[in-house]
Each structure stands twice: as structure tokens, then as C-alpha cells.
């Protein structure tokens, strides 16, 4: 084994260890958020049920069917509000990521969204200023068989994440766009965790 092979092997091992650590830390954060959300959801659900019952009792004289419909719709609205609050809190957690955690997430997101061909990756000014050395090489090393990524030196006006520009096509990988695109799946997952 050559010296270069040993270096590559060591880098790969460190990379695996970092990925496992980041994955483990992220899972712990997610479990904590879910546990806190479950507790808050149960408390709010109890308040909702109490409020809905009082409302149903008042309206029962007019129509039991109407009262049940109002209760069900209100519960769904509140449940949706709880889910939105949890997802918003998860989005805000990204601001607490270290540079390493953030760019590991950006790397994973890029690998998932990269399309065949050459593209330019645009970041905001803050992310460009803290970009890890060799980040472009890291991405290209992971996608070299199908794609080539060039990091733009010019910043774009986005909150976070990145834009992949293929000339005729741009892929919006800002974190808000990713959250919005996956909103229904996130809500379904959280609903099963909290309300099942």
C-alpha cells in the first residue's frame, strides 16, 4: 500500500467516523425535539379537547352534528399548528449547527440533488466566508462519475443552502425550499410520532 493509499484510507476512515458522529448527534437532537414536542402536544391536545368539549356542549342544543364537525376541524387546525411549530423549531435548529455540521449537511444535500452534467453551485456570502477548504473537491470526488460542480465566487441573496445552476435549469436547494418540498412527508412522520 502506497503512502497516498494510506492517506486516502485514513481520510475515508475519519470521514466515516465524522458521518457516524454527526448522524448520532442529529438523531439525539431529533429525539429531543420529538420528546419535547410530544409533551407539548399532549398538553395542548388536552386543552384542545377540553375547549372542544365545552364548545360542543353549548352547540349540542342546535345540532350535535355541527358541534362534532366544529370540534374535529378545530382539532385538525390545532394539530396542524403544532406540526408547523415543530417543523419551524427544527428549521431554526440549523442555525445552531457548527460549520462542520452545516457543511456536512450541505454536502449530503448536494449529493442527493446533483444531476448529471456540469453545474455551478451558488452560496450566500456568509457561507462562502466560512466554506471549508477543499469543499468543491469533496463534492466532485463524490459525484465525479456523473457530474462536475464549480463553486461560484460570487455570493447570491439566499438565506442558507445553495442553488445548483445548470445553465437552462436551476435547482433550488435552499433549506427553506427543501423543508417546503418535504413538508407533507415531515408532517406525516410527526403525526405518526405524536398523535398515533
Secondary structure, 3 states (H helix, E strand, C coil): CCHHHHHHHHHHHHHHHHHHHHHHHHHHHHHHHHHHHHHHHHHHHHHHHHHHHHHHHHHCCCCHHHHHHHHHHHHHHHHHHHHHHHHHHHHHHHHHCCHHHHHHHHHHHHHHHCCCEEEEEECCHHHHHCCCCCHHHHHHHHHCCCEEEEECCCCCCCCCCEEEECCCCEEEECHHHHHHHCHHHHHHHHHHHHHC
